[in-house]
Every structure is written in C-alpha cells, then in structure tokens.
Amino acid sequence: MELLLLLLCVSAAAERLPSSSSLVTRRDRSDPFLLPPVQHEDLEVVACSPANEMDMMALDGEHVWHADFIQGKGVVTMPHFLVHPDFPGFYERAEKREKFCKDNLKTLRLEMKDIPDPLDPPSSLLYPAHHAVLGEKNVLVCHVSGFCPAPVQVSWMKNGQEVTSGSSLTIPLPSRTSSFTQISRLDFIVQFGDVYSCSVDHQALRKPLTRTWEFQVEAPPGPGDGPAVLCAVGVMVGLLGAATGAFFMVKGMQLIGPS
C-alpha cells in the first residue's frame, strides 16, 4: 500500500522530457503543405516502499525508460530500430529522488492514514504473439490490466506443472485512470496436446485469476460441404428458371388472346 500512496502523490507532478530529447519536430509555419507538429504526452512515475523503488517514464502510454536499482543503471525499453532520446543523468537523479522518497515515507503515511487505499482487481488476456504453427517457436502473452495497487504476481503452468524458466514480467505501467498494466511473456514451442495457463494473483482477488491456452487444429471443410452448396444453388436456379418460363407463357397467352 505504501508504494501506491506515494506513487499517486508524486506522479501528479509529472515532468516533461528535456528539450534536448523532444520528439516534436519544428516546421516552417509559412509552408501550407506541412502538417502541424505532433504533440506527445509523457508521464514520469516515482514511487517507493521500505523494500522497493520505482522510477520510470512512459511516452504516449508506452514504457520507454526505467531505473534498474539492482544493476545500478538506467534501462531504455524502446525498440533499438527507433530513433529515441537519450536520458543523460536520469539514473543519478532517480537515486536522489528514491532517497528523498524513503526519508519522507513515514511522514506521508501518517498524513494520509485516513485516506482509503484504492483496490481494483485485474483483468487478463492470454494469447500467442504470433500465429501458432505446430512445432514452431512462439511467445505466449499474458496481458494484465486495470488493477490497483501495483504490482501483480504472475505464474505459468504447462500441463499442470509449474514453469520455472523462459518467462518474463514487465514493471507496472500506470495509466491516466490510476490503474496499472503488466505483461508477462513465456517462450514455448507449439505442440499438440500441451495446455498452458497464466495465473494472476492480486490483493483485490479472492483467488488467482487463471487463463488457459491450448493449440487448436483448424478442421478442414467436410467432404459434403461443396456438393451440398452446389446442389442448393442448382435447385434455386432451376426454380427461378421454371418461374420465369411460367411468367412468359402467361404473358404470351394474354397477348394472343383466347383461340
């Protein structure tokens, strides 16, 4: 709970990216054929508890940077093939802010003791990252969202047995609605009959939220499907032909008149 309370307090004073790393392109406003600059929204979150620290940045809802206090460095999470800003001095600043955060944590808890903690349960989706092909490598994605406070605990099972390797879990990513999102991924090889499950545990849940996934073979169309359709079409054309013939026969008799 301490992590969440401080997070909401500090994230309200979100800071902008430095001007040297701005992603807004300046254009000549006198040129009528150029579009106006594209505005981006960034968010910086600072949080701490007696056992954990968090200093991360998001851009347009996507996680772009965080401080890894175990490795002692900042980590850029944007794809390497994109042109992205640098974050000089951000890790050193994160260390100072975490120290300030922990020094004032007790005081904040006393001041906010009468404020109820938000408690929202998570929802989850489980799906393969790529089209599942038998015998090929793939990645199962367990997308957990809408929960508060952070974080959640995610565990994987394969055929009823716990999976202890090949999985990863992102840090909590906050949204503008004060809820969080975390994504867990599991590398696997698609095999017929294997059943995978992703279980999410959170203090707002009475029991873990579990989703399952199993490779499904797409059944080919039955041997009678094609001829049945052709037969139905043939009968319909035949009926239309008979109706048309009867119509013209009646018209002809009206024009000729009774004999």
C-alpha positions as CSV (number, residue, x, y, z in Angstrom):
1,M,0.0,0.0,0.0
2,E,2.8,2.4,0.8
3,L,4.1,2.1,-2.8
4,L,0.8,3.1,-4.3
5,L,0.1,6.1,-2.0
6,L,3.4,7.7,-2.7
7,L,3.1,6.9,-6.4
8,L,-0.2,8.8,-6.7
9,C,1.2,11.7,-4.8
10,V,4.4,12.1,-6.8
11,S,3.0,11.2,-10.3
12,A,0.6,14.2,-10.1
13,A,3.7,16.4,-10.7
14,A,4.8,14.6,-13.8
15,E,7.8,16.2,-15.5
16,R,8.3,16.8,-19.2
17,L,11.1,15.3,-21.3
18,P,14.1,17.6,-21.6
19,S,14.1,19.9,-24.6
20,S,17.2,18.2,-25.9
21,S,15.3,14.9,-26.3
22,S,12.0,16.4,-27.6
23,L,10.2,14.3,-30.2
24,V,8.2,17.2,-31.6
25,T,9.6,18.3,-34.9
26,R,9.8,22.1,-35.6
27,R,8.4,23.0,-39.0
28,D,8.2,26.2,-41.1
29,R,4.7,27.5,-40.3
30,S,4.7,29.5,-43.5
31,D,4.6,26.3,-45.6
32,P,0.9,25.4,-46.1
33,F,1.7,21.9,-47.3
34,L,3.3,20.8,-44.0
35,L,1.3,19.3,-41.2
36,P,1.4,20.9,-37.7
37,P,3.7,19.5,-35.1
38,V,2.7,16.2,-33.4
39,Q,2.2,16.5,-29.7
40,H,3.2,13.7,-27.4
41,E,2.2,13.0,-23.8
42,D,4.8,11.7,-21.3
43,L,4.5,10.6,-17.8
44,E,7.1,10.1,-15.1
45,V,6.4,7.9,-12.0
46,V,8.4,7.9,-8.8
47,A,7.4,5.5,-6.0
48,C,9.0,3.7,-3.1
49,S,8.2,1.4,-0.2
50,P,10.5,0.0,2.5
51,A,11.5,-2.8,0.2
52,N,11.0,-1.5,-3.3
53,E,11.8,1.5,-5.5
54,M,10.4,2.7,-8.9
55,D,11.4,5.5,-11.2
56,M,10.1,5.1,-14.8
57,M,9.0,7.1,-17.8
58,A,6.2,6.5,-20.3
59,L,5.5,8.2,-23.6
60,D,2.0,8.1,-25.2
61,G,1.2,5.2,-22.8
62,E,4.3,3.1,-23.7
63,H,7.1,2.3,-21.2
64,V,10.3,3.9,-22.5
65,W,12.8,4.1,-19.6
66,H,13.2,2.9,-16.0
67,A,15.9,2.8,-13.4
68,D,17.3,-0.6,-12.5
69,F,18.4,-0.1,-8.9
70,I,19.8,-3.7,-8.8
71,Q,22.1,-3.3,-11.8
72,G,22.8,0.4,-10.9
73,K,21.8,1.9,-14.3
74,G,19.0,3.3,-16.4
75,V,17.3,1.0,-19.0
76,V,15.9,2.2,-22.3
77,T,13.0,-0.1,-23.3
78,M,12.2,1.4,-26.7
79,P,13.0,-0.8,-29.8
80,H,16.6,-0.3,-31.0
81,F,15.5,0.4,-34.5
82,L,13.6,3.6,-33.5
83,V,15.2,7.0,-33.1
84,H,14.7,7.7,-29.4
85,P,16.0,10.4,-27.0
86,D,18.9,9.8,-24.6
87,F,18.4,10.1,-20.8
88,P,21.6,11.7,-19.5
89,G,21.8,11.9,-15.8
90,F,18.4,10.3,-15.3
91,Y,19.7,7.4,-13.2
92,E,21.7,9.7,-10.9
93,R,18.6,11.8,-10.4
94,A,16.5,8.7,-9.7
95,E,18.8,7.6,-6.9
96,K,18.5,11.0,-5.2
97,R,14.7,11.0,-5.5
98,E,14.4,7.5,-4.1
99,K,16.4,8.5,-1.1
100,F,14.2,11.5,-0.6
101,C,11.1,9.3,-1.1
102,K,12.2,6.8,1.6
103,D,13.2,9.6,4.0
104,N,9.7,11.0,3.8
105,L,7.7,7.8,3.5
106,K,6.8,7.6,7.2
107,T,5.6,11.2,7.3
108,L,3.5,10.7,4.2
109,R,1.9,7.5,5.7
110,L,1.0,9.4,8.9
111,E,-0.6,12.3,6.9
112,M,-2.5,10.0,4.6
113,K,-3.6,7.4,7.1
114,D,-7.3,8.4,6.8
115,I,-7.4,8.2,3.0
116,P,-8.7,4.8,1.9
117,D,-6.4,2.8,-0.5
118,P,-7.9,2.1,-3.9
119,L,-8.4,-1.6,-4.5
120,D,-9.2,-2.6,-8.1
121,P,-8.9,-6.3,-9.3
122,P,-7.1,-7.1,-12.5
123,S,-8.4,-8.5,-15.8
124,S,-6.2,-10.6,-18.1
125,L,-5.9,-11.9,-21.6
126,L,-3.8,-14.8,-22.8
127,Y,-2.8,-15.2,-26.5
128,P,0.1,-16.2,-28.7
129,A,2.2,-13.3,-30.0
130,H,2.3,-14.9,-33.5
131,H,0.1,-17.3,-35.5
132,A,0.5,-20.7,-33.8
133,V,2.1,-23.2,-36.1
134,L,2.7,-26.8,-34.9
135,G,6.3,-27.5,-34.0
136,E,7.5,-23.8,-34.2
137,K,8.7,-21.4,-31.6
138,N,6.2,-18.8,-30.3
139,V,5.6,-16.5,-27.3
140,L,2.5,-16.6,-25.1
141,V,1.5,-13.1,-23.8
142,C,-0.4,-12.7,-20.5
143,H,-1.7,-9.1,-20.6
144,V,-2.9,-8.0,-17.1
145,S,-4.6,-4.6,-16.8
146,G,-6.9,-2.4,-14.7
147,F,-5.5,-3.3,-11.3
148,C,-4.6,-1.1,-8.4
149,P,-2.4,-1.0,-6.4
150,A,0.7,-2.5,-8.2
151,P,2.2,-5.0,-8.7
152,V,0.6,-8.3,-9.5
153,Q,2.2,-11.8,-9.3
154,V,2.1,-13.9,-12.4
155,S,2.8,-17.7,-12.6
156,W,2.8,-20.1,-15.5
157,M,1.8,-23.7,-15.8
158,K,2.3,-26.3,-18.5
159,N,0.1,-29.4,-18.4
160,G,-0.4,-28.8,-14.7
161,Q,3.3,-28.4,-13.8
162,E,4.8,-25.0,-12.8
163,V,7.0,-23.4,-15.4
164,T,10.2,-22.0,-13.8
165,S,12.1,-20.7,-16.8
166,G,11.5,-18.9,-20.1
167,S,9.1,-16.2,-18.7
168,S,9.4,-12.5,-18.1
169,L,7.3,-9.8,-16.4
170,T,7.4,-6.1,-17.1
171,I,7.3,-3.4,-14.4
172,P,3.9,-1.9,-13.6
173,L,2.9,0.7,-16.2
174,P,0.5,3.3,-14.9
175,S,-2.4,4.7,-16.9
176,R,-4.2,8.0,-16.7
177,T,-7.1,6.3,-14.8
178,S,-4.7,5.5,-11.9
179,S,-4.7,1.8,-12.8
180,F,-1.8,-0.3,-13.9
181,T,-0.8,-2.8,-16.6
182,Q,1.8,-5.5,-16.6
183,I,2.7,-8.0,-19.3
184,S,4.2,-11.4,-18.8
185,R,5.7,-13.4,-21.7
186,L,6.5,-17.1,-22.0
187,D,8.7,-18.6,-24.7
188,F,7.4,-22.0,-25.9
189,I,7.2,-24.5,-28.8
190,V,3.8,-25.2,-30.1
191,Q,2.9,-28.9,-29.5
192,F,-0.4,-30.7,-29.9
193,G,-2.0,-31.5,-26.6
194,D,0.0,-29.1,-24.4
195,V,-2.1,-26.8,-22.2
196,Y,-0.6,-23.6,-20.8
197,S,-2.1,-21.4,-18.1
198,C,-1.3,-17.9,-16.8
199,S,-2.4,-17.3,-13.1
200,V,-2.5,-13.7,-11.8
201,D,-2.6,-13.0,-8.1
202,H,-3.5,-9.6,-6.5
203,Q,-4.7,-8.5,-3.1
204,A,-8.1,-7.5,-4.7
205,L,-8.8,-11.1,-5.7
206,R,-10.2,-13.8,-3.5
207,K,-8.4,-16.4,-5.7
208,P,-5.9,-16.2,-8.6
209,L,-7.3,-15.2,-12.0
210,T,-6.3,-18.0,-14.4
211,R,-6.5,-18.1,-18.2
212,T,-5.6,-21.2,-20.3
213,W,-4.5,-21.7,-23.9
214,E,-4.2,-24.8,-26.0
215,F,-3.2,-25.3,-29.6
216,Q,-6.3,-25.9,-31.7
217,V,-6.2,-27.7,-35.1
218,E,-8.4,-26.0,-37.6
219,A,-10.7,-28.6,-39.0
220,P,-10.8,-28.7,-42.9
221,P,-14.3,-28.4,-44.5
222,G,-16.2,-31.6,-44.7
223,P,-16.4,-33.6,-47.9
224,G,-20.1,-32.9,-48.4
225,D,-20.0,-29.2,-47.9
226,G,-19.1,-28.2,-51.5
227,P,-21.6,-30.5,-53.4
228,A,-24.4,-29.5,-51.0
229,V,-23.9,-25.9,-51.7
230,L,-23.7,-26.6,-55.5
231,C,-26.8,-28.7,-55.3
232,A,-28.7,-25.9,-53.4
233,V,-27.6,-23.4,-56.0
234,G,-28.7,-25.7,-58.7
235,V,-32.1,-26.2,-57.2
236,M,-32.5,-22.4,-56.8
237,V,-31.5,-21.7,-60.4
238,G,-33.9,-24.4,-61.5
239,L,-36.8,-22.9,-59.6
240,L,-36.1,-19.4,-60.9
241,G,-36.0,-20.8,-64.5
242,A,-39.4,-22.5,-64.0
243,A,-40.9,-19.4,-62.6
244,T,-39.6,-17.2,-65.4
245,G,-40.9,-19.6,-68.0
246,A,-44.3,-19.7,-66.5
247,F,-44.4,-15.9,-66.4
248,F,-43.6,-15.5,-70.1
249,M,-46.1,-18.2,-71.0
250,V,-48.9,-16.4,-69.2
251,K,-47.9,-13.1,-70.9
252,G,-47.9,-14.8,-74.3
253,M,-51.3,-16.2,-73.8
254,Q,-52.7,-12.7,-72.8
255,L,-51.3,-11.2,-75.9
256,I,-52.6,-13.8,-78.3
257,G,-56.0,-14.0,-76.7
258,P,-58.3,-16.9,-76.4
259,S,-58.4,-19.1,-79.5
